[in-house]
Amino acid sequence: MGGTSTEHDVSMTSGRQVASALAGGHWRVRPVIIDRTGRWRVNPEWIGPQALPEAIRDAIAHLAGADGRAQSCEEALSLLRAESPACVFIALHGPGGEDGAIQGLFDWLSVPYTGSGMTASALAMDKIRAQILFRALGLKTPASVSSLDIAPDERHDFHRCREELVRLCRDRLMPPYYVKPCVGGSSVGVTRVREGADLPDALETAFETAGEVLIESGIAGRELTCGVLDGDDSEGRLRPQALPVTEICPVQSEYFDYTAKYTPGACQEITPADLSESVTARVQAAALTAHCG
């Protein structure tokens, strides 16, 4: 948990919840924090099973505090490898945690971990190239422009790149626009733009987070999400399965922004979504296509 990205605090919250759930059940847990500087902090002992949530909370607070012993990545990985964990639960968010970097590291060490592998993680974190893949698979995506639409010699000149992106948006897209950093999650750096005059400031915000930017036209409608898990079928073959569809209904925000994602009561997430069987099947089929692509 933790990490060096802008989503460090969100990751710490995720990590505490995951560790509490596991240690409160039938598993022993060893919290590992990567601090904002990239130093690792490994809890000196295992916690659980049947541990109280307070035990996990206090251990993580101590580990993250000034008394927690920081280690280099090499030291921490040597310790983890020697312990031979049954599984590393990756609760990191954003670059370094969801983009294939930590996944590749664990692949190299032959340490099992949760979530997608290195290649899928790297592609899923790149909004521009993921969109290109989805279109190639026949999935519908919003009308958009991106840094890849700019001449290569202009992409590294912020002012020229911004001016060209503004021009392309006005020529090709209809407002409202959603201006997004190419990489990153939790809606950090994302801006909803109603009028073209606000585009330059939104682009500057996005470029503060990433070197490439994606701008999409807004789509009116209900927001749905559908997870996919790989599991073994009755014959032991790996077979992906779409989970029930969830509808996302922000209460205070215009869209599913950082506040809606992480503020209690700011969003309703309804599972299963109130959909017809045919719409549910179409959503699940799209999710499986994206997952298997």
Disulfide bonds with the S-S distance in Angstrom:
none
